[in-house]
Amino acid sequence: MKKELHIFFTSLMFYTRIPCPKNIDHHPDYLNKATRYFPLIGWIVGSISFLAFYVFSLFLSIETAVIIALIISVLTTGAFHEDGFADVCDGFGGGWTKEKILIIMKDSAIGAYGAIGLVLLFLLKFKLLSEAILLFKGDNPVALFQIYLLFISAHALSRLAAISIIFTHEYSREDASSKSKPIAKNHTWKEISGSIFFGLIPLLVLSYFQYKFILALLPVFIMRYFLARYFQKWIDGYTGDCLGATQQVCEVIYYLSILFIWKFI
């Protein structure tokens, strides 16, 4: 149990800005095992984001509360995944060879593709999440709980889609320059089963109330498949930035899927 707590706090420290015990560090062995808790971190980030939304929705509009929830989410993770998304936009938008793409993605400066991508990403998140929340009408506890499940299922499932790439593809960089490289090694059934368990539970619970929402799995993992294939084609695998971009894109696809399922199925 003590070792599992250490692994969990390693995951929490690596993927968020939430304070952790002083004895927790980026030890490669624990960081590798921490992937099993990556979707669980989505529960935490989603819960904090939902709490911010709920508090501010009591005296502000839904749209304003959603914006604040998105800001709190970014602050909680330190824009960890958004930064990866921007780097992928810059790298694949400006590079035409594997070497050039990797060099651009490693550059800390944000370019035009990354800036444009982030603007469009947050516009989509804001609009889709605002509309999805309005699907659960009423101020009763059940509706509020469903909105909470919407938040954490989006974060958990998108993180499952992202982390699953490391189980099926190879890490692209040949050197050890990336801090994300330790997560790409020696995965066991514990990492795979843990990721799947924590990634699917929130959606399964939400599907108890709205059974059709389970269909959101399909478009999310179709997008995951095409992203992984795209990364494989251009850079022979993935990097940490690719995982961050996958998480962000799949989160948007999830909100879009929920709206589509509600209106058309």
Disulfide bonds with the S-S distance in Angstrom:
none
